């Protein structure tokens, strides 16, 4: 059988890198998308294995970039079987001080590329009569979090979007799901003040932060044949912070 192809956005570090490596180990050819850190992306490609992965540099907020990325992956790697929408950022601010320009940036970075990439990928997948779209959201898109109303809004919107396209695309053999991490050990959390980390841990029944490989394992599962009857759902990886 032809080797399947997975595209992971924001694949040069953190959760994205872990997902790219996990899918590479599962036998996929992996398109590792990155925006700026070429050295980190090349390191992920090296860990997966030369010939098994290719790095693609695109600014997904640029007009036409999402369609161009999907076209490049399809042309160079032959297909697109799994799309992992992971790229994004967080801008934290309480509502009275929140800037509309920051909200626009979050929408254009976190939400709009998910729509555009899924749209472009679905056209490829419909022709193949199969495919997986896996969107990385967040626990705060379900619970909310003080200071993260803008970020939480983008992640909650991705959940609703995923549920809708799962219903639209199911007849074409395309499954669409979300993975919602809780607080995970990444560059964003390693420098948290001790009191902030203690407050976070008090909300987690397992009393520890999650690991990027634990999120990647959920993505690997949803991409696999073991998840062939799962679509339109969210797999929560948060140590028990949110379980329904």
Secondary structure, 3 states (H helix, E strand, C coil): CCCCEEEECCCCCHHHHHHHHHHHHCCCEEEEEECCCHHHHHHHHHHHCECCEEEEECCCCCCCHHHHHHHHHHHHHCCCCEEEECCCCCCCCCHHHCCHHHHHHHHHHHHHHHHHHHHHHHHHHHHHCCEEEEEECCCHHHHCCCCCHHHHHHHHHHHHHHHHHHHHHHHHCEEEEEEEECCECCCCCCCCCHHHHHHHHHCCCCCCCECHHHHHHHHHHHHCHHHCCCCCCEEEECCCCCCC
